């Protein structure tokens, strides 16, 4: 088992664009942490009852959200105590990468100093933009200046692996404004940068604003130019473009997220968290109260689906093509290899895909139409 994901759904305030499951009911944090720890024990007990072997050593842990930095240090300590209690095969668990997502304004000297003591060695922060007006548009809590302050504080506490998220494609955003954001990110000299185009998620405030005509999103050509600029600037600065939206210093790829893209099983704990064991995909209910009640009764509220061959094929195509290594067609049956090469033919001719050492890889031009290319290589259910 490569990865352990723990969903912390609590936020002090909601961002206008976020479609992930979250809640502002901060008074429920301790009850949730207690349920989370009980879920670990319940799942391990059921594994034993089914006669299944314990998962392989956990290599990565990722606390995502929501805003995990809204938890207190004692609450984080409780989580890691139970992780070691349930998943350690020896005296203590020693994963290679332990990440926590943080808001820049949550990073205090005291909080940062506690992270290495818990085994956390990587921090991912949502900077999004270094323009305060755009931060207000997103309803972010932090200011642009607090991002730099947070990086300095984390470095002083011994955190040597920092990732920041950037966002582009804001209404009215110019190429020059985006370049200033990229330059500000590069000035921080962090180990990892993720960048995403602002998108509309149904049910979010931003979606409603656009739907009602109060906000007008940017156009595709402008977003394409921004993505081109992002690639050029970050690769010139020495970052490896290893996944469509992710860039890393050499040796600093996100190990946890890379396991998702390479079909490695993982455990997901907490409300709305997903798990994958190679045969089944399982997910917890996306409701705080239902999750807590289910765990308390010993009957977690979950859904489960068997991954059939077509779904497995499509998942492998979609996830592998996101990476710079591409899709290894030697892993497929002869008939599936024939199908993939037939479907990929026109894209190879149009230089949107290239075939190298049995790997289909998106070219620079192919990155901009990746959804279309992936869709054409998939099978119909």
N, C-alpha and C positions, 0 to 999 in steps of 0.2 A: 504494500500500500504506500503510495508516494505522498499523498496529500491529505491533510485534515483541514477542512474549512469550517469556521465557526461564524455564524451570522449574528451580529449585534445590531438590532434594528433601531436603536435609540438615536434620535437627533434632537438637538436643542431647538432647531427650526428647520422647516422643509425648504429645499431648493426648488425653484419653479420648474426645473426640467427633469427632475429625478423620477424614474419609474420603478426603482427598487423598493422592496417592501421596507417601510420604516414607520416609526411612531414617535410622537413627542411626549408620550406618557412616561416621563423620566422617573416618576415615583414607583414605577413597576420594575425598575432595574434589578433589585435584589431578588424579587420573586422569579424573575426570568433567569437570572444566573443560577439560582437553586434548581430550576427546572432543567436548565442546560446540563448541569452536572449530573442530575438524575438520568437524563437521556443517555449520557455516556454509559452509565452503569446498566441501564435497562437493555441497551443494544448489545452490550457485551454479554449480559446474562442470556439473552435470546440466542446469540451466536453459540454459546455453550450448549443450550438446550437443543439446538438443531444439529449439534455434533460437528459444526463447522470449525475449521482451524482459524486461529487468530491471524489477522492480517499481517502482511510483511511489515518490517520496520517503517514507521512513519518518517519520511524524509523532510517534509515541509509542513508548516502550520501557517494558516492565514486567517487573521481576524478581520472580517470585512463588515460592511454595513450598508445603510446606517452610518453611525459614527462611533466606532469602538472606543475612541478616546473620551467619550462621555462616561465611560465606566471609571470607577475609582480604582486606585492601585490595589486595595484589599480585594475588590471584586475580580480584578485580573489575576491576582495571586490565587484566588479560589479556583478559577478556571484551570490554571496551569497545574495546580495541585491535583486536580481530578484527571487531567490529561495524563500525568505521570502515573497516577494510581491505576488507571484503566488500560492505558496503551503501552506502558513501558514493559519491555520483556526482561530488562535487567533492572538494576537499582534505579536508574533514571533515564529518561528519554533524551536523546541528543540529536534532534533534527538539524539538518544542514542550514535550513532557512526558516526563520520565524518572523512573519510580517504582521504589523498592525497598521491599519488605516487610521490617520489622524487628521483633524482639522488644524490648520496652522495656529489658530488662536487658542487651541487647547495645549499647545506645547509650552510648558513651563519648565524651569530648571529642575524643580523637584520631580515632576512627572517624568521628564526625560531621563533623569538619573536612575529612576526605578526600573526602566525598561530592560537594560542589560542584566539586571539582577533576576529578572523573570525569564531570561533566556531569549528575549526579543532582540534580534540583530538586524532587522530591516524595517524601515518606516516608509509608508506610502502616503503622500499628502495630496489633497486636491487643491492645487493652486488655481487651476482653471484659466485665469487671466491675471495680468498685472495692471489692469486698468480698473480703478475703483468704481467707476460708473457702470462698467459691465458686471462687476461683482455684485453691485446693488441690484442690477437687472436680474441676476440669477438668484437673488436673495441669499447670497453667501454671507456668513457671519464675519469673516476675516477681511482685513485690508491687504493691499498689495505689499505694503512694508512688512507685514507680519510673516509673510512667507520666508523672506530672507532672514528675519530674526529667528524663526523656527529652525531653519537649517543650521544656523550658527549654534543655537542651543543644543540641538541634537548632536552635532559634531563634538561639542564640549563634553557631552555625556558619553561619548565613545561609540555612537552609532555611525558606522562607516559605510552603510549601504542605504541610500535614500533615493526614493522614486517620487516624482511629482507628475500629476496629471495636468494636461493643458487642454483647452477647448478652443475651437475656431468655428467660423461660420455664423457669428453673431449678426443680428439685423444691423445693417449699415456699416459693418466692419470693413475696413480697407486693407489692402495688402500691406501697406506701410504699418498699420496698427498691429497686424499679425506679426510682422517682422520684429517689432519692438517687444512683443511678448516672447518670441523665440529668443531674442538677444538677452532678455532678462532671465529666462530660464537657463541659458548657457552660462551666464555670469555666476550662477549658483554652483556650477561644477558638480552637479549630482550624478549619481551612477546610472540612473535610469529615468527615462521620460516616456510617458504614454500620452498620446494626443488623439482626441476624438472630435469629429464634427458635431456641432450642436444639432441634436435630432429631436423630433417630436414624439413623445410617448403618450398614448391615450390615457386620460385621467389625470394628467399633470396640469398645473396652472398655466404653464406655457402653451400647452396644446389648446386649452380653452381660449387663451388670448389670441392665438393665431386663428382659431376657428371663428371667433367673433369679430375678426378683422381689426383687432387692436394692435397686433404686432405682425410685421411682414418679414418672413425669413429671407435669408440670402439666396442667391441663385447658384446653380450647379457649377457653372463655369468659374465663378469666383472661388467656390470651395475647392475646385480642382487646382486652381493656381495656388491656393494656400497650402494644399497638401504637397504640391510640387516644391514649394519653397521650404516647407518643413523638412522634407527628405534631403534636399540639397544642403540646407544649413546644418542639420544634425550630423549627416554622414561626413561633411567636410570638417566638422568639429571632432570626429573620431568615434561617433556613436555607430553601433551596428544596427541596421534596420532588420531586425530578426523576425518581426511579425507585422502584419499590416499596420497596426496602431502603436507598435512598441519599439523603442530604441534603447540600446544599452551600451555602456562601456564594455570592452572586452572582458569576458568572464562574469559579467554582472546581469545576465538575463534573469528574469523572474523564474526561478525554478518551479515555484508552485503553479503559476499560470501555464508554464510550458508543459506541465503534466496533462492539463486539459487538452492541449493541442496535439498531444502525441498518444492519446487513447490509453492513458494510465488511470487505473481505478482511484477513487478518492471517497472520503467520508465527509458528509455535510451534516453539521449539527446546528440546531436552532430553528426558529420559525422561518419558513420559506427556503430553507437550505436543501440543496440537492446532493444525492449520493449516486455513485456509479461503481458497480463491481465487475464490469466486463460483460455481464449478461442482463442485468436489470438496472433501470434508472428509478430512483425513489426520491420523493420530495415531501417535506413537512408542510403542514398547513400554513398559509400566509395570514395568520391572525394571532396576535399576542395572547389573548385570553384563551382561545381554543387550544393553542399550543400548550400553555401552562396547565390547563385542565386535563388535557390528554395525557401529559406526562405524569401528573399527580395520580391519575387513575390507573396508571400502568399500561394504558392502551394509547400510545401516541397516534395522533391524527395524521396519517400519511397516505400517499398514493404511490402506486408502483406499476411500472410497465416493463414487459419483456421486450428487449430490443431484438427485433427480427432482422433477418439478413439484409433486407433493403435499407432499413434504418441505419444499420451498422455501416453499410457501404456508403450511404450518403453522409453520415457523420464524419467518416474518415476523409472523404473528399473535401467536405467543407472546412474541417479543422486543419487538415494538413496543408491545403493550399493557402492558408493564411500565413504560413511560415516561410522563411527564406529557403528552407530545405525542400519544401514542396511535397508532393504526393509520390510516395514510393510505390510504383505500380508492380514491383516484384513481389509485394505482399499479397497480391490478389490472384485469384484463379486464372487460368489461361483465357477462359471466356470473358471474365471481367476485364482483364488486361486488353483484350481485343476491343471490347466495348469502349473502354476509356480512350484508347488510341484513336478509335474511329470518331468519337465525339470531340476529341481534342484536335483533330486534324486541321480544321479550318482556323482554329485559334493559333496553332503553330504556324500555319501559312501566313496569318495576319500579324504574327510576331506579338501576340498577346500571351502566349505560352511558349516555353521552350522545353525540349526533352534533353535531359542530361543525366547520364549514368542511371537510367531507369527511373528518373524522377521528373514529374511534370511540375514546372515551376512558373509562377506568374512573372512576366517581364515587368519592367517599369511601366510600360503602357497598360499592361494587363491589370495592374493594381487598381487603376481607376474604374475598371468595369468588372471587378472581381466577382460581384454578386451574379452578374450575367453568366460569366464563365463557369463558376461553380454550379449554378443551376443547370446549365447545359450538360454538365458531366454527371449529374445525379440521375438516379432511376426513379420512376414513378412507382408509388406504393400501390 
